Amino acid sequence: MVKAEFDSAERAFNKLTRTFAAQVEALKKYRTGGQQHVTVKHVTVNEGGQAIVGNVSHGGQGDEKK
């Protein structure tokens, strides 16, 4: 194979791999609705501490002090 052909094939391969990675990421976002899920397996609460048990969500708006 001539060097020019090799370089052209290499560029095409790089474009295809970047496109594939972007498509996999887009599919992942589509399937999860763009939301992240965190699962906590173990929690320790010391005496006098507080913990919340259940589903917790935050609107992401921050403090709305006016």
LOTOR-764249 format. One record per residue (C-alpha): residue number from 1; x, y negated, z negated; residue in three letters. Coordinates in Angstrom, 3 decimals, padded with zeros to 6 digits. Example, Ala and Ser with C-alpha at 12.3 -4.5 7.8 and 13.67 -1.06 7.14 Angstrom:
2
<site><seq>1</seq><X>012.300</X><Y>004.500</Y><Z>-007.800</Z><type>ala</type></site>
<site><seq>2</seq><X>013.670</X><Y>001.060</Y><Z>-007.140</Z><type>ser</type></site>
REM end
This chain:
66
<site><seq>1</seq><X>000.000</X><Y>000.000</Y><Z>000.000</Z><type>met</type></site>
<site><seq>2</seq><X>001.276</X><Y>-003.448</Y><Z>000.900</Z><type>val</type></site>
<site><seq>3</seq><X>001.882</X><Y>-005.910</Y><Z>-001.960</Z><type>lys</type></site>
<site><seq>4</seq><X>-000.806</X><Y>-008.304</Y><Z>-000.652</Z><type>ala</type></site>
<site><seq>5</seq><X>-003.354</X><Y>-005.479</Y><Z>-000.617</Z><type>glu</type></site>
<site><seq>6</seq><X>-002.301</X><Y>-004.414</Y><Z>-004.098</Z><type>phe</type></site>
<site><seq>7</seq><X>-002.654</X><Y>-007.981</Y><Z>-005.430</Z><type>asp</type></site>
<site><seq>8</seq><X>-006.075</X><Y>-008.314</Y><Z>-003.821</Z><type>ser</type></site>
<site><seq>9</seq><X>-007.235</X><Y>-005.007</Y><Z>-005.301</Z><type>ala</type></site>
<site><seq>10</seq><X>-005.884</X><Y>-006.020</Y><Z>-008.713</Z><type>glu</type></site>
<site><seq>11</seq><X>-007.778</X><Y>-009.332</Y><Z>-008.635</Z><type>arg</type></site>
<site><seq>12</seq><X>-010.981</X><Y>-007.548</Y><Z>-007.613</Z><type>ala</type></site>
<site><seq>13</seq><X>-010.549</X><Y>-005.015</Y><Z>-010.402</Z><type>phe</type></site>
<site><seq>14</seq><X>-010.005</X><Y>-007.792</Y><Z>-012.963</Z><type>asn</type></site>
<site><seq>15</seq><X>-013.149</X><Y>-009.605</Y><Z>-011.797</Z><type>lys</type></site>
<site><seq>16</seq><X>-015.181</X><Y>-006.408</Y><Z>-012.026</Z><type>leu</type></site>
<site><seq>17</seq><X>-013.971</X><Y>-005.598</Y><Z>-015.535</Z><type>thr</type></site>
<site><seq>18</seq><X>-014.738</X><Y>-009.144</Y><Z>-016.769</Z><type>arg</type></site>
<site><seq>19</seq><X>-018.186</X><Y>-008.978</Y><Z>-015.165</Z><type>thr</type></site>
<site><seq>20</seq><X>-018.862</X><Y>-005.588</Y><Z>-016.742</Z><type>phe</type></site>
<site><seq>21</seq><X>-017.847</X><Y>-006.844</Y><Z>-020.197</Z><type>ala</type></site>
<site><seq>22</seq><X>-020.102</X><Y>-009.900</Y><Z>-019.822</Z><type>ala</type></site>
<site><seq>23</seq><X>-023.031</X><Y>-007.721</Y><Z>-018.743</Z><type>gln</type></site>
<site><seq>24</seq><X>-022.554</X><Y>-005.360</Y><Z>-021.695</Z><type>val</type></site>
<site><seq>25</seq><X>-022.544</X><Y>-008.342</Y><Z>-024.066</Z><type>glu</type></site>
<site><seq>26</seq><X>-025.685</X><Y>-009.769</Y><Z>-022.439</Z><type>ala</type></site>
<site><seq>27</seq><X>-027.450</X><Y>-006.405</Y><Z>-022.724</Z><type>leu</type></site>
<site><seq>28</seq><X>-026.479</X><Y>-006.174</Y><Z>-026.397</Z><type>lys</type></site>
<site><seq>29</seq><X>-027.924</X><Y>-009.647</Y><Z>-027.063</Z><type>lys</type></site>
<site><seq>30</seq><X>-031.095</X><Y>-008.762</Y><Z>-025.147</Z><type>tyr</type></site>
<site><seq>31</seq><X>-031.628</X><Y>-005.541</Y><Z>-027.104</Z><type>arg</type></site>
<site><seq>32</seq><X>-031.072</X><Y>-007.135</Y><Z>-030.513</Z><type>thr</type></site>
<site><seq>33</seq><X>-032.945</X><Y>-010.333</Y><Z>-029.733</Z><type>gly</type></site>
<site><seq>34</seq><X>-029.732</X><Y>-012.274</Y><Z>-030.276</Z><type>gly</type></site>
<site><seq>35</seq><X>-029.916</X><Y>-011.692</Y><Z>-034.033</Z><type>gln</type></site>
<site><seq>36</seq><X>-027.257</X><Y>-010.137</Y><Z>-036.217</Z><type>gln</type></site>
<site><seq>37</seq><X>-028.092</X><Y>-007.474</Y><Z>-038.756</Z><type>his</type></site>
<site><seq>38</seq><X>-026.084</X><Y>-006.960</Y><Z>-041.945</Z><type>val</type></site>
<site><seq>39</seq><X>-026.471</X><Y>-003.897</Y><Z>-044.150</Z><type>thr</type></site>
<site><seq>40</seq><X>-025.041</X><Y>-003.976</Y><Z>-047.670</Z><type>val</type></site>
<site><seq>41</seq><X>-024.284</X><Y>-000.516</Y><Z>-049.014</Z><type>lys</type></site>
<site><seq>42</seq><X>-023.158</X><Y>-001.338</Y><Z>-052.580</Z><type>his</type></site>
<site><seq>43</seq><X>-023.781</X><Y>-004.284</Y><Z>-054.878</Z><type>val</type></site>
<site><seq>44</seq><X>-022.556</X><Y>-004.783</Y><Z>-058.436</Z><type>thr</type></site>
<site><seq>45</seq><X>-024.325</X><Y>-007.308</Y><Z>-060.682</Z><type>val</type></site>
<site><seq>46</seq><X>-022.584</X><Y>-008.031</Y><Z>-063.968</Z><type>asn</type></site>
<site><seq>47</seq><X>-024.373</X><Y>-008.829</Y><Z>-067.204</Z><type>glu</type></site>
<site><seq>48</seq><X>-025.965</X><Y>-012.255</Y><Z>-066.994</Z><type>gly</type></site>
<site><seq>49</seq><X>-025.815</X><Y>-012.213</Y><Z>-063.184</Z><type>gly</type></site>
<site><seq>50</seq><X>-028.683</X><Y>-012.390</Y><Z>-060.712</Z><type>gln</type></site>
<site><seq>51</seq><X>-029.408</X><Y>-010.463</Y><Z>-057.562</Z><type>ala</type></site>
<site><seq>52</seq><X>-032.125</X><Y>-010.533</Y><Z>-054.921</Z><type>ile</type></site>
<site><seq>53</seq><X>-033.481</X><Y>-007.190</Y><Z>-053.786</Z><type>val</type></site>
<site><seq>54</seq><X>-035.459</X><Y>-007.174</Y><Z>-050.548</Z><type>gly</type></site>
<site><seq>55</seq><X>-035.490</X><Y>-008.906</Y><Z>-047.190</Z><type>asn</type></site>
<site><seq>56</seq><X>-033.861</X><Y>-012.325</Y><Z>-047.296</Z><type>val</type></site>
<site><seq>57</seq><X>-033.977</X><Y>-014.768</Y><Z>-044.411</Z><type>ser</type></site>
<site><seq>58</seq><X>-032.738</X><Y>-018.307</Y><Z>-044.039</Z><type>his</type></site>
<site><seq>59</seq><X>-034.068</X><Y>-020.787</Y><Z>-041.528</Z><type>gly</type></site>
<site><seq>60</seq><X>-030.601</X><Y>-022.159</Y><Z>-040.857</Z><type>gly</type></site>
<site><seq>61</seq><X>-031.708</X><Y>-025.758</Y><Z>-041.261</Z><type>gln</type></site>
<site><seq>62</seq><X>-029.483</X><Y>-026.528</Y><Z>-044.237</Z><type>gly</type></site>
<site><seq>63</seq><X>-030.389</X><Y>-029.011</Y><Z>-046.937</Z><type>asp</type></site>
<site><seq>64</seq><X>-033.112</X><Y>-031.391</Y><Z>-045.883</Z><type>glu</type></site>
<site><seq>65</seq><X>-032.415</X><Y>-034.226</Y><Z>-048.313</Z><type>lys</type></site>
<site><seq>66</seq><X>-034.108</X><Y>-037.455</Y><Z>-047.352</Z><type>lys</type></site>
REM end
